[in-house]
Amino acid sequence: MLKKLPATIATGLHGSIPPHRYWAYYTWQEIDAIAKRDPNATAVLNVGAVEQHGPHLPLITDTLLGMEVLGAALARLPDDVTVLALPPTTFGKSVEHITFPGTLTFSGDTLRMVLRDLAASVARSGFTKLVLLGSHGGNVGTTDDYFRDLRMETDLRVFKIFLGGIGNVPGLVAPEEAAIAMHSGDSETSLVRHLAPELVHMDRAEGYVFEPTPEIGYSFKGHDVIEAWVASDLSKTGAIGNPHRSSADKGRQMFEAKASRLADLLQAIYRSPKREIHLAPKDA
């Protein structure tokens, strides 16, 4: 069992994470005891970002969404599921946004080293599973490229989840928006309008859409040919998609679906036994 802490405590470093599920509120002896008591003890790292999100959303959007959804998911877990949230990276690989002031970014090499050092620290602490929860699309390539290396270097079981890919509610986002929107459009704006409306400036919202390349389809997203891009290639304001279609109610539905799905995934990861392999029968 995790230690008992009140729902609210004097410091707010944990943000939306339930205090008893926040790694950094434990002593070293307590972390050691958890690891020795529970062979499935799992740590979750939100790999976020601080980057431009157009003229209407805050720089912290990706980390905010990641931590809020993670907090709601952890609050749904039963008491016998030992999953702790690490403090987030907050920063990520946001080089595609560096032409816009305010963006704070790691290089890909730096992010890989941050992930390596944190994974090694989790492993040394005796935990056996690490979940990388990505809440910024620009981190996906680095995570995809490197999470197997973390498995090999630390002997942890390492899992990756991309927040944008789970708990999507059919019909909430128009198909033409879903085909091209990837930054500060309907979905992200709706989520922030639900979670932190005071940080949204809809009176300044100005999103952009781009035309497909007929010969190769939508050349920036989701097709056989994908062209390298930076945000300024696709948008004058940094917002790629249509924020004017957003609403707080849409954001509420998106948030609940993502939190529920993430809770299910985290519980499944925690409970998953080591994979067994068997010799394939010769007469199969």
KOLPAPA-284559 format. One record per residue (C-alpha): residue number from 1; residue in one letter; x, y, z. Coordinates in Angstrom, 2 decimals. Layout:
N
<site><pos>NUM</pos><code>a</code><px>X</px><py>Y</py><pz>Z</pz></site>
...
***
This chain:
284
<site><pos>1</pos><code>m</code><px>0.00</px><py>0.00</py><pz>0.00</pz></site>
<site><pos>2</pos><code>l</code><px>1.12</px><py>3.54</py><pz>-0.73</pz></site>
<site><pos>3</pos><code>k</code><px>1.35</px><py>5.94</py><pz>2.18</pz></site>
<site><pos>4</pos><code>k</code><px>-1.64</px><py>8.05</py><pz>3.11</pz></site>
<site><pos>5</pos><code>l</code><px>-1.50</px><py>11.72</py><pz>2.23</pz></site>
<site><pos>6</pos><code>p</code><px>-4.33</px><py>14.26</py><pz>2.20</pz></site>
<site><pos>7</pos><code>a</code><px>-5.77</px><py>15.24</py><pz>-1.16</pz></site>
<site><pos>8</pos><code>t</code><px>-4.40</px><py>18.76</py><pz>-0.74</pz></site>
<site><pos>9</pos><code>i</code><px>-1.10</px><py>19.64</py><pz>0.93</pz></site>
<site><pos>10</pos><code>a</code><px>0.77</px><py>22.88</py><pz>1.50</pz></site>
<site><pos>11</pos><code>t</code><px>2.96</px><py>22.59</py><pz>-1.59</pz></site>
<site><pos>12</pos><code>g</code><px>1.54</px><py>22.29</py><pz>-5.07</pz></site>
<site><pos>13</pos><code>l</code><px>4.53</px><py>20.74</py><pz>-6.80</pz></site>
<site><pos>14</pos><code>h</code><px>2.50</px><py>17.66</py><pz>-7.67</pz></site>
<site><pos>15</pos><code>g</code><px>0.00</px><py>19.66</py><pz>-9.73</pz></site>
<site><pos>16</pos><code>s</code><px>-2.97</px><py>17.42</py><pz>-10.55</pz></site>
<site><pos>17</pos><code>i</code><px>-1.19</px><py>14.20</py><pz>-9.51</pz></site>
<site><pos>18</pos><code>p</code><px>-2.72</px><py>12.65</py><pz>-6.36</pz></site>
<site><pos>19</pos><code>p</code><px>-0.07</px><py>13.43</py><pz>-3.71</pz></site>
<site><pos>20</pos><code>h</code><px>0.30</px><py>9.79</py><pz>-2.64</pz></site>
<site><pos>21</pos><code>r</code><px>1.16</px><py>8.88</py><pz>-6.26</pz></site>
<site><pos>22</pos><code>y</code><px>3.85</px><py>11.55</py><pz>-6.68</pz></site>
<site><pos>23</pos><code>w</code><px>7.33</px><py>9.95</py><pz>-6.60</pz></site>
<site><pos>24</pos><code>a</code><px>9.09</px><py>13.01</py><pz>-5.20</pz></site>
<site><pos>25</pos><code>y</code><px>6.96</px><py>13.16</py><pz>-2.03</pz></site>
<site><pos>26</pos><code>y</code><px>8.44</px><py>9.89</py><pz>-0.76</pz></site>
<site><pos>27</pos><code>t</code><px>11.65</px><py>9.48</py><pz>1.20</pz></site>
<site><pos>28</pos><code>w</code><px>14.41</px><py>7.29</py><pz>-0.20</pz></site>
<site><pos>29</pos><code>q</code><px>13.63</px><py>4.65</py><pz>2.40</pz></site>
<site><pos>30</pos><code>e</code><px>9.97</px><py>4.61</py><pz>1.33</pz></site>
<site><pos>31</pos><code>i</code><px>10.84</px><py>4.24</py><pz>-2.36</pz></site>
<site><pos>32</pos><code>d</code><px>13.20</px><py>1.41</py><pz>-1.44</pz></site>
<site><pos>33</pos><code>a</code><px>10.49</px><py>-0.31</py><pz>0.58</pz></site>
<site><pos>34</pos><code>i</code><px>7.92</px><py>0.01</py><pz>-2.22</pz></site>
<site><pos>35</pos><code>a</code><px>10.32</px><py>-1.52</py><pz>-4.74</pz></site>
<site><pos>36</pos><code>k</code><px>11.22</px><py>-4.44</py><pz>-2.45</pz></site>
<site><pos>37</pos><code>r</code><px>7.60</px><py>-5.10</py><pz>-1.56</pz></site>
<site><pos>38</pos><code>d</code><px>6.13</px><py>-4.90</py><pz>-5.08</pz></site>
<site><pos>39</pos><code>p</code><px>7.92</px><py>-6.55</py><pz>-8.02</pz></site>
<site><pos>40</pos><code>n</code><px>5.60</px><py>-4.75</py><pz>-10.46</pz></site>
<site><pos>41</pos><code>a</code><px>6.22</px><py>-1.23</py><pz>-9.12</pz></site>
<site><pos>42</pos><code>t</code><px>5.79</px><py>1.16</py><pz>-12.07</pz></site>
<site><pos>43</pos><code>a</code><px>6.95</px><py>4.74</py><pz>-12.68</pz></site>
<site><pos>44</pos><code>v</code><px>5.37</px><py>7.09</py><pz>-15.24</pz></site>
<site><pos>45</pos><code>l</code><px>7.23</px><py>9.97</py><pz>-16.86</pz></site>
<site><pos>46</pos><code>n</code><px>5.31</px><py>12.65</py><pz>-18.73</pz></site>
<site><pos>47</pos><code>v</code><px>7.60</px><py>13.79</py><pz>-21.54</pz></site>
<site><pos>48</pos><code>g</code><px>6.16</px><py>17.24</py><pz>-22.22</pz></site>
<site><pos>49</pos><code>a</code><px>7.15</px><py>20.52</py><pz>-23.84</pz></site>
<site><pos>50</pos><code>v</code><px>7.22</px><py>24.29</py><pz>-23.44</pz></site>
<site><pos>51</pos><code>e</code><px>6.67</px><py>25.74</py><pz>-26.91</pz></site>
<site><pos>52</pos><code>q</code><px>4.59</px><py>28.20</py><pz>-28.88</pz></site>
<site><pos>53</pos><code>h</code><px>0.95</px><py>27.26</py><pz>-29.34</pz></site>
<site><pos>54</pos><code>g</code><px>-0.24</px><py>30.08</py><pz>-31.53</pz></site>
<site><pos>55</pos><code>p</code><px>-1.50</px><py>33.43</py><pz>-30.27</pz></site>
<site><pos>56</pos><code>h</code><px>-4.28</px><py>31.93</py><pz>-28.16</pz></site>
<site><pos>57</pos><code>l</code><px>-2.80</px><py>29.05</py><pz>-26.11</pz></site>
<site><pos>58</pos><code>p</code><px>-0.04</px><py>29.06</py><pz>-23.46</pz></site>
<site><pos>59</pos><code>l</code><px>3.48</px><py>27.76</py><pz>-23.99</pz></site>
<site><pos>60</pos><code>i</code><px>2.91</px><py>25.08</py><pz>-21.34</pz></site>
<site><pos>61</pos><code>t</code><px>0.00</px><py>23.47</py><pz>-23.25</pz></site>
<site><pos>62</pos><code>d</code><px>1.57</px><py>20.05</py><pz>-23.87</pz></site>
<site><pos>63</pos><code>t</code><px>2.90</px><py>19.53</py><pz>-20.36</pz></site>
<site><pos>64</pos><code>l</code><px>-0.34</px><py>20.88</py><pz>-18.88</pz></site>
<site><pos>65</pos><code>l</code><px>-2.45</px><py>18.40</py><pz>-20.86</pz></site>
<site><pos>66</pos><code>g</code><px>-0.11</px><py>15.51</py><pz>-20.10</pz></site>
<site><pos>67</pos><code>m</code><px>-0.05</px><py>16.10</py><pz>-16.36</pz></site>
<site><pos>68</pos><code>e</code><px>-3.78</px><py>16.80</py><pz>-16.05</pz></site>
<site><pos>69</pos><code>v</code><px>-4.74</px><py>13.64</py><pz>-17.90</pz></site>
<site><pos>70</pos><code>l</code><px>-2.14</px><py>11.63</py><pz>-15.99</pz></site>
<site><pos>71</pos><code>g</code><px>-3.41</px><py>12.97</py><pz>-12.66</pz></site>
<site><pos>72</pos><code>a</code><px>-7.00</px><py>12.07</py><pz>-13.50</pz></site>
<site><pos>73</pos><code>a</code><px>-5.93</px><py>8.61</py><pz>-14.66</pz></site>
<site><pos>74</pos><code>l</code><px>-3.90</px><py>7.91</py><pz>-11.51</pz></site>
<site><pos>75</pos><code>a</code><px>-6.85</px><py>9.00</py><pz>-9.35</pz></site>
<site><pos>76</pos><code>r</code><px>-8.90</px><py>6.24</py><pz>-11.00</pz></site>
<site><pos>77</pos><code>l</code><px>-6.47</px><py>3.43</py><pz>-10.11</pz></site>
<site><pos>78</pos><code>p</code><px>-7.31</px><py>1.00</py><pz>-7.30</pz></site>
<site><pos>79</pos><code>d</code><px>-5.18</px><py>1.13</py><pz>-4.17</pz></site>
<site><pos>80</pos><code>d</code><px>-3.39</px><py>-2.14</py><pz>-4.92</pz></site>
<site><pos>81</pos><code>v</code><px>-1.91</px><py>-0.78</py><pz>-8.16</pz></site>
<site><pos>82</pos><code>t</code><px>1.54</px><py>0.68</py><pz>-7.44</pz></site>
<site><pos>83</pos><code>v</code><px>2.05</px><py>3.34</py><pz>-10.09</pz></site>
<site><pos>84</pos><code>l</code><px>3.90</px><py>6.57</py><pz>-9.24</pz></site>
<site><pos>85</pos><code>a</code><px>4.28</px><py>9.69</py><pz>-11.39</pz></site>
<site><pos>86</pos><code>l</code><px>7.76</px><py>11.10</py><pz>-11.73</pz></site>
<site><pos>87</pos><code>p</code><px>8.12</px><py>14.88</py><pz>-11.95</pz></site>
<site><pos>88</pos><code>p</code><px>7.72</px><py>15.62</py><pz>-15.69</pz></site>
<site><pos>89</pos><code>t</code><px>10.54</px><py>16.52</py><pz>-18.01</pz></site>
<site><pos>90</pos><code>t</code><px>8.48</px><py>19.69</py><pz>-18.73</pz></site>
<site><pos>91</pos><code>f</code><px>10.77</px><py>20.43</py><pz>-21.69</pz></site>
<site><pos>92</pos><code>g</code><px>11.01</px><py>18.33</py><pz>-24.83</pz></site>
<site><pos>93</pos><code>k</code><px>12.32</px><py>18.40</py><pz>-28.38</pz></site>
<site><pos>94</pos><code>s</code><px>10.52</px><py>21.40</py><pz>-29.89</pz></site>
<site><pos>95</pos><code>v</code><px>12.98</px><py>22.44</py><pz>-32.57</pz></site>
<site><pos>96</pos><code>e</code><px>10.19</px><py>22.78</py><pz>-35.15</pz></site>
<site><pos>97</pos><code>h</code><px>8.91</px><py>25.80</py><pz>-33.20</pz></site>
<site><pos>98</pos><code>i</code><px>12.15</px><py>27.72</py><pz>-32.56</pz></site>
<site><pos>99</pos><code>t</code><px>11.30</px><py>30.57</py><pz>-34.93</pz></site>
<site><pos>100</pos><code>f</code><px>8.60</px><py>31.61</py><pz>-32.45</pz></site>
<site><pos>101</pos><code>p</code><px>9.67</px><py>33.40</py><pz>-29.23</pz></site>
<site><pos>102</pos><code>g</code><px>9.05</px><py>31.61</py><pz>-25.95</pz></site>
<site><pos>103</pos><code>t</code><px>9.84</px><py>28.11</py><pz>-27.17</pz></site>
<site><pos>104</pos><code>l</code><px>12.24</px><py>26.27</py><pz>-24.85</pz></site>
<site><pos>105</pos><code>t</code><px>13.70</px><py>23.13</py><pz>-26.35</pz></site>
<site><pos>106</pos><code>f</code><px>16.11</px><py>20.28</py><pz>-25.90</pz></site>
<site><pos>107</pos><code>s</code><px>17.98</px><py>18.90</py><pz>-28.87</pz></site>
<site><pos>108</pos><code>g</code><px>17.20</px><py>15.30</py><pz>-29.73</pz></site>
<site><pos>109</pos><code>d</code><px>20.51</px><py>14.21</py><pz>-28.22</pz></site>
<site><pos>110</pos><code>t</code><px>19.77</px><py>16.04</py><pz>-24.97</pz></site>
<site><pos>111</pos><code>l</code><px>16.31</px><py>14.52</py><pz>-24.67</pz></site>
<site><pos>112</pos><code>r</code><px>17.73</px><py>11.04</py><pz>-25.23</pz></site>
<site><pos>113</pos><code>m</code><px>20.30</px><py>11.59</py><pz>-22.48</pz></site>
<site><pos>114</pos><code>v</code><px>17.62</px><py>12.93</py><pz>-20.11</pz></site>
<site><pos>115</pos><code>l</code><px>15.52</px><py>9.83</py><pz>-20.73</pz></site>
<site><pos>116</pos><code>r</code><px>18.55</px><py>7.58</py><pz>-20.27</pz></site>
<site><pos>117</pos><code>d</code><px>19.58</px><py>9.17</py><pz>-16.98</pz></site>
<site><pos>118</pos><code>l</code><px>16.06</px><py>9.15</py><pz>-15.55</pz></site>
<site><pos>119</pos><code>a</code><px>15.45</px><py>5.55</py><pz>-16.63</pz></site>
<site><pos>120</pos><code>a</code><px>18.73</px><py>4.50</py><pz>-15.02</pz></site>
<site><pos>121</pos><code>s</code><px>17.69</px><py>6.27</py><pz>-11.81</pz></site>
<site><pos>122</pos><code>v</code><px>14.34</px><py>4.48</py><pz>-11.77</pz></site>
<site><pos>123</pos><code>a</code><px>16.07</px><py>1.15</py><pz>-12.30</pz></site>
<site><pos>124</pos><code>r</code><px>18.59</px><py>1.82</py><pz>-9.52</pz></site>
<site><pos>125</pos><code>s</code><px>15.66</px><py>2.56</py><pz>-7.23</pz></site>
<site><pos>126</pos><code>g</code><px>14.36</px><py>-0.98</py><pz>-7.75</pz></site>
<site><pos>127</pos><code>f</code><px>11.27</px><py>-0.26</py><pz>-9.85</pz></site>
<site><pos>128</pos><code>t</code><px>10.83</px><py>-2.70</py><pz>-12.72</pz></site>
<site><pos>129</pos><code>k</code><px>8.60</px><py>-0.82</py><pz>-15.18</pz></site>
<site><pos>130</pos><code>l</code><px>8.78</px><py>2.63</py><pz>-16.75</pz></site>
<site><pos>131</pos><code>v</code><px>6.06</px><py>4.28</py><pz>-18.83</pz></site>
<site><pos>132</pos><code>l</code><px>6.97</px><py>7.19</py><pz>-21.11</pz></site>
<site><pos>133</pos><code>l</code><px>3.82</px><py>9.26</py><pz>-21.53</pz></site>
<site><pos>134</pos><code>g</code><px>4.32</px><py>11.59</py><pz>-24.49</pz></site>
<site><pos>135</pos><code>s</code><px>2.14</px><py>14.69</py><pz>-24.64</pz></site>
<site><pos>136</pos><code>h</code><px>4.05</px><py>16.50</py><pz>-27.42</pz></site>
<site><pos>137</pos><code>g</code><px>4.13</px><py>15.16</py><pz>-30.97</pz></site>
<site><pos>138</pos><code>g</code><px>7.67</px><py>16.40</py><pz>-31.54</pz></site>
<site><pos>139</pos><code>n</code><px>8.95</px><py>13.96</py><pz>-28.89</pz></site>
<site><pos>140</pos><code>v</code><px>7.45</px><py>10.91</py><pz>-30.58</pz></site>
<site><pos>141</pos><code>g</code><px>10.33</px><py>10.33</py><pz>-32.99</pz></site>
<site><pos>142</pos><code>t</code><px>12.92</px><py>10.46</py><pz>-30.22</pz></site>
<site><pos>143</pos><code>t</code><px>10.86</px><py>8.19</py><pz>-27.98</pz></site>
<site><pos>144</pos><code>d</code><px>10.20</px><py>5.71</py><pz>-30.78</pz></site>
<site><pos>145</pos><code>d</code><px>13.88</px><py>5.68</py><pz>-31.66</pz></site>
<site><pos>146</pos><code>y</code><px>15.20</px><py>5.35</py><pz>-28.12</pz></site>
<site><pos>147</pos><code>f</code><px>12.82</px><py>3.50</py><pz>-25.81</pz></site>
<site><pos>148</pos><code>r</code><px>14.21</px><py>0.11</py><pz>-26.87</pz></site>
<site><pos>149</pos><code>d</code><px>17.68</px><py>1.38</py><pz>-25.96</pz></site>
<site><pos>150</pos><code>l</code><px>16.37</px><py>2.20</py><pz>-22.48</pz></site>
<site><pos>151</pos><code>r</code><px>15.13</px><py>-1.37</py><pz>-22.17</pz></site>
<site><pos>152</pos><code>m</code><px>18.53</px><py>-2.70</py><pz>-23.18</pz></site>
<site><pos>153</pos><code>e</code><px>20.59</px><py>-0.35</py><pz>-20.99</pz></site>
<site><pos>154</pos><code>t</code><px>18.51</px><py>-0.59</py><pz>-17.80</pz></site>
<site><pos>155</pos><code>d</code><px>16.74</px><py>-3.98</py><pz>-17.96</pz></site>
<site><pos>156</pos><code>l</code><px>13.51</px><py>-2.14</py><pz>-17.15</pz></site>
<site><pos>157</pos><code>r</code><px>10.35</px><py>-3.05</py><pz>-18.97</pz></site>
<site><pos>158</pos><code>v</code><px>9.77</px><py>0.19</py><pz>-20.87</pz></site>
<site><pos>159</pos><code>f</code><px>6.43</px><py>1.21</py><pz>-22.38</pz></site>
<site><pos>160</pos><code>k</code><px>5.44</px><py>4.24</py><pz>-24.45</pz></site>
<site><pos>161</pos><code>i</code><px>2.04</px><py>5.90</py><pz>-24.72</pz></site>
<site><pos>162</pos><code>f</code><px>1.27</px><py>8.93</py><pz>-26.88</pz></site>
<site><pos>163</pos><code>l</code><px>-1.53</px><py>10.98</py><pz>-25.37</pz></site>
<site><pos>164</pos><code>g</code><px>-2.78</px><py>12.16</py><pz>-28.76</pz></site>
<site><pos>165</pos><code>g</code><px>-3.30</px><py>8.59</py><pz>-29.89</pz></site>
<site><pos>166</pos><code>i</code><px>-5.51</px><py>7.30</py><pz>-27.06</pz></site>
<site><pos>167</pos><code>g</code><px>-9.11</px><py>7.87</py><pz>-26.02</pz></site>
<site><pos>168</pos><code>n</code><px>-10.17</px><py>9.67</py><pz>-29.16</pz></site>
<site><pos>169</pos><code>v</code><px>-13.94</px><py>10.26</py><pz>-29.33</pz></site>
<site><pos>170</pos><code>p</code><px>-15.40</px><py>9.55</py><pz>-32.80</pz></site>
<site><pos>171</pos><code>g</code><px>-17.24</px><py>12.45</py><pz>-34.38</pz></site>
<site><pos>172</pos><code>l</code><px>-15.97</px><py>15.22</py><pz>-32.09</pz></site>
<site><pos>173</pos><code>v</code><px>-13.45</px><py>16.56</py><pz>-34.61</pz></site>
<site><pos>174</pos><code>a</code><px>-14.43</px><py>17.08</py><pz>-38.25</pz></site>
<site><pos>175</pos><code>p</code><px>-12.61</px><py>14.77</py><pz>-40.70</pz></site>
<site><pos>176</pos><code>e</code><px>-11.11</px><py>17.68</py><pz>-42.64</pz></site>
<site><pos>177</pos><code>e</code><px>-9.74</px><py>19.09</py><pz>-39.39</pz></site>
<site><pos>178</pos><code>a</code><px>-8.40</px><py>15.73</py><pz>-38.22</pz></site>
<site><pos>179</pos><code>a</code><px>-6.62</px><py>15.26</py><pz>-41.56</pz></site>
<site><pos>180</pos><code>i</code><px>-4.37</px><py>18.28</py><pz>-41.15</pz></site>
<site><pos>181</pos><code>a</code><px>-4.64</px><py>19.68</py><pz>-37.61</pz></site>
<site><pos>182</pos><code>m</code><px>-1.66</px><py>18.94</py><pz>-35.40</pz></site>
<site><pos>183</pos><code>h</code><px>-1.05</px><py>21.99</py><pz>-33.25</pz></site>
<site><pos>184</pos><code>s</code><px>-3.39</px><py>24.41</py><pz>-31.44</pz></site>
<site><pos>185</pos><code>g</code><px>-6.38</px><py>23.45</py><pz>-33.55</pz></site>
<site><pos>186</pos><code>d</code><px>-9.79</px><py>22.20</py><pz>-32.45</pz></site>
<site><pos>187</pos><code>s</code><px>-8.61</px><py>19.38</py><pz>-30.15</pz></site>
<site><pos>188</pos><code>e</code><px>-5.85</px><py>21.10</py><pz>-28.18</pz></site>
<site><pos>189</pos><code>t</code><px>-7.81</px><py>24.32</py><pz>-27.89</pz></site>
<site><pos>190</pos><code>s</code><px>-10.89</px><py>22.46</py><pz>-26.65</pz></site>
<site><pos>191</pos><code>l</code><px>-8.86</px><py>20.63</py><pz>-24.02</pz></site>
<site><pos>192</pos><code>v</code><px>-7.24</px><py>23.79</py><pz>-22.66</pz></site>
<site><pos>193</pos><code>r</code><px>-10.58</px><py>25.62</py><pz>-22.73</pz></site>
<site><pos>194</pos><code>h</code><px>-11.91</px><py>22.85</py><pz>-20.49</pz></site>
<site><pos>195</pos><code>l</code><px>-8.92</px><py>22.59</py><pz>-18.15</pz></site>
<site><pos>196</pos><code>a</code><px>-7.60</px><py>26.16</py><pz>-17.90</pz></site>
<site><pos>197</pos><code>p</code><px>-9.96</px><py>28.59</py><pz>-19.68</pz></site>
<site><pos>198</pos><code>e</code><px>-8.23</px><py>31.57</py><pz>-18.08</pz></site>
<site><pos>199</pos><code>l</code><px>-5.13</px><py>30.77</py><pz>-20.18</pz></site>
<site><pos>200</pos><code>v</code><px>-7.01</px><py>30.78</py><pz>-23.51</pz></site>
<site><pos>201</pos><code>h</code><px>-7.38</px><py>33.93</py><pz>-25.62</pz></site>
<site><pos>202</pos><code>m</code><px>-10.00</px><py>33.10</py><pz>-28.22</pz></site>
<site><pos>203</pos><code>d</code><px>-10.18</px><py>36.76</py><pz>-29.24</pz></site>
<site><pos>204</pos><code>r</code><px>-6.61</px><py>36.34</py><pz>-30.58</pz></site>
<site><pos>205</pos><code>a</code><px>-7.10</px><py>32.89</py><pz>-32.16</pz></site>
<site><pos>206</pos><code>e</code><px>-5.91</px><py>32.63</py><pz>-35.73</pz></site>
<site><pos>207</pos><code>g</code><px>-5.34</px><py>29.15</py><pz>-37.11</pz></site>
<site><pos>208</pos><code>y</code><px>-4.18</px><py>28.01</py><pz>-40.52</pz></site>
<site><pos>209</pos><code>v</code><px>-4.89</px><py>25.04</py><pz>-42.76</pz></site>
<site><pos>210</pos><code>f</code><px>-2.83</px><py>23.86</py><pz>-45.71</pz></site>
<site><pos>211</pos><code>e</code><px>-3.75</px><py>22.38</py><pz>-49.07</pz></site>
<site><pos>212</pos><code>p</code><px>-2.89</px><py>18.76</py><pz>-49.89</pz></site>
<site><pos>213</pos><code>t</code><px>-0.35</px><py>17.94</py><pz>-52.55</pz></site>
<site><pos>214</pos><code>p</code><px>-2.51</px><py>16.07</py><pz>-55.12</pz></site>
<site><pos>215</pos><code>e</code><px>0.24</px><py>13.73</py><pz>-56.28</pz></site>
<site><pos>216</pos><code>i</code><px>1.08</px><py>12.40</py><pz>-52.79</pz></site>
<site><pos>217</pos><code>g</code><px>-1.91</px><py>13.23</py><pz>-50.60</pz></site>
<site><pos>218</pos><code>y</code><px>-1.61</px><py>15.24</py><pz>-47.41</pz></site>
<site><pos>219</pos><code>s</code><px>2.14</px><py>15.52</py><pz>-47.50</pz></site>
<site><pos>220</pos><code>f</code><px>2.69</px><py>16.50</py><pz>-43.87</pz></site>
<site><pos>221</pos><code>k</code><px>0.63</px><py>13.95</py><pz>-41.95</pz></site>
<site><pos>222</pos><code>g</code><px>-0.48</px><py>10.36</py><pz>-42.08</pz></site>
<site><pos>223</pos><code>h</code><px>0.22</px><py>9.27</py><pz>-45.65</pz></site>
<site><pos>224</pos><code>d</code><px>2.75</px><py>7.23</py><pz>-47.59</pz></site>
<site><pos>225</pos><code>v</code><px>4.95</px><py>10.25</py><pz>-48.28</pz></site>
<site><pos>226</pos><code>i</code><px>5.58</px><py>12.72</py><pz>-45.47</pz></site>
<site><pos>227</pos><code>e</code><px>7.56</px><py>15.91</py><pz>-45.99</pz></site>
<site><pos>228</pos><code>a</code><px>9.78</px><py>17.38</py><pz>-43.27</pz></site>
<site><pos>229</pos><code>w</code><px>8.30</px><py>20.56</py><pz>-41.89</pz></site>
<site><pos>230</pos><code>v</code><px>8.71</px><py>23.28</py><pz>-39.31</pz></site>
<site><pos>231</pos><code>a</code><px>5.76</px><py>25.16</py><pz>-37.87</pz></site>
<site><pos>232</pos><code>s</code><px>6.40</px><py>28.31</py><pz>-39.89</pz></site>
<site><pos>233</pos><code>d</code><px>6.03</px><py>26.25</py><pz>-43.11</pz></site>
<site><pos>234</pos><code>l</code><px>2.40</px><py>25.58</py><pz>-42.24</pz></site>
<site><pos>235</pos><code>s</code><px>1.21</px><py>28.57</py><pz>-40.23</pz></site>
<site><pos>236</pos><code>k</code><px>1.94</px><py>32.27</py><pz>-39.87</pz></site>
<site><pos>237</pos><code>t</code><px>0.85</px><py>32.23</py><pz>-36.24</pz></site>
<site><pos>238</pos><code>g</code><px>2.06</px><py>28.77</py><pz>-35.23</pz></site>
<site><pos>239</pos><code>a</code><px>-1.48</px><py>27.37</py><pz>-34.96</pz></site>
<site><pos>240</pos><code>i</code><px>-1.98</px><py>24.49</py><pz>-37.42</pz></site>
<site><pos>241</pos><code>g</code><px>-5.68</px><py>23.68</py><pz>-37.63</pz></site>
<site><pos>242</pos><code>n</code><px>-8.89</px><py>25.52</py><pz>-36.80</pz></site>
<site><pos>243</pos><code>p</code><px>-9.22</px><py>26.65</py><pz>-33.16</pz></site>
<site><pos>244</pos><code>h</code><px>-12.54</px><py>28.40</py><pz>-33.93</pz></site>
<site><pos>245</pos><code>r</code><px>-14.31</px><py>25.03</py><pz>-33.90</pz></site>
<site><pos>246</pos><code>s</code><px>-13.23</px><py>24.35</py><pz>-30.32</pz></site>
<site><pos>247</pos><code>s</code><px>-15.37</px><py>24.34</py><pz>-27.19</pz></site>
<site><pos>248</pos><code>a</code><px>-14.96</px><py>23.58</py><pz>-23.50</pz></site>
<site><pos>249</pos><code>d</code><px>-17.61</px><py>20.87</py><pz>-23.76</pz></site>
<site><pos>250</pos><code>k</code><px>-15.66</px><py>19.10</py><pz>-26.49</pz></site>
<site><pos>251</pos><code>g</code><px>-12.60</px><py>19.40</py><pz>-24.29</pz></site>
<site><pos>252</pos><code>r</code><px>-14.43</px><py>17.83</py><pz>-21.35</pz></site>
<site><pos>253</pos><code>q</code><px>-15.43</px><py>14.82</py><pz>-23.45</pz></site>
<site><pos>254</pos><code>m</code><px>-11.90</px><py>14.44</py><pz>-24.83</pz></site>
<site><pos>255</pos><code>f</code><px>-10.37</px><py>14.73</py><pz>-21.37</pz></site>
<site><pos>256</pos><code>e</code><px>-12.64</px><py>12.13</py><pz>-19.76</pz></site>
<site><pos>257</pos><code>a</code><px>-12.07</px><py>9.66</py><pz>-22.60</pz></site>
<site><pos>258</pos><code>k</code><px>-8.29</px><py>10.06</py><pz>-22.48</pz></site>
<site><pos>259</pos><code>a</code><px>-8.10</px><py>9.85</py><pz>-18.67</pz></site>
<site><pos>260</pos><code>s</code><px>-10.26</px><py>6.72</py><pz>-18.62</pz></site>
<site><pos>261</pos><code>r</code><px>-8.24</px><py>5.01</py><pz>-21.35</pz></site>
<site><pos>262</pos><code>l</code><px>-4.93</px><py>5.95</py><pz>-19.73</pz></site>
<site><pos>263</pos><code>a</code><px>-6.09</px><py>4.55</py><pz>-16.39</pz></site>
<site><pos>264</pos><code>d</code><px>-6.94</px><py>1.25</py><pz>-18.09</pz></site>
<site><pos>265</pos><code>l</code><px>-3.56</px><py>1.13</py><pz>-19.82</pz></site>
<site><pos>266</pos><code>l</code><px>-1.57</px><py>1.93</py><pz>-16.68</pz></site>
<site><pos>267</pos><code>q</code><px>-3.38</px><py>-0.73</py><pz>-14.70</pz></site>
<site><pos>268</pos><code>a</code><px>-2.81</px><py>-3.27</py><pz>-17.49</pz></site>
<site><pos>269</pos><code>i</code><px>0.90</px><py>-2.40</py><pz>-17.63</pz></site>
<site><pos>270</pos><code>y</code><px>1.25</px><py>-2.73</py><pz>-13.87</pz></site>
<site><pos>271</pos><code>r</code><px>-0.50</px><py>-6.11</py><pz>-13.79</pz></site>
<site><pos>272</pos><code>s</code><px>1.21</px><py>-7.54</py><pz>-16.87</pz></site>
<site><pos>273</pos><code>p</code><px>3.46</px><py>-10.49</py><pz>-16.05</pz></site>
<site><pos>274</pos><code>k</code><px>6.78</px><py>-11.08</py><pz>-17.73</pz></site>
<site><pos>275</pos><code>r</code><px>6.20</px><py>-12.37</py><pz>-21.23</pz></site>
<site><pos>276</pos><code>e</code><px>6.57</px><py>-16.12</py><pz>-21.65</pz></site>
<site><pos>277</pos><code>i</code><px>7.95</px><py>-17.48</py><pz>-24.89</pz></site>
<site><pos>278</pos><code>h</code><px>7.51</px><py>-20.99</py><pz>-26.21</pz></site>
<site><pos>279</pos><code>l</code><px>9.09</px><py>-23.02</py><pz>-28.94</pz></site>
<site><pos>280</pos><code>a</code><px>6.85</px><py>-23.04</py><pz>-32.00</pz></site>
<site><pos>281</pos><code>p</code><px>5.58</px><py>-26.56</py><pz>-32.79</pz></site>
<site><pos>282</pos><code>k</code><px>7.05</px><py>-28.11</py><pz>-35.93</pz></site>
<site><pos>283</pos><code>d</code><px>3.68</px><py>-29.35</py><pz>-37.13</pz></site>
<site><pos>284</pos><code>a</code><px>1.94</px><py>-25.94</py><pz>-36.91</pz></site>
***
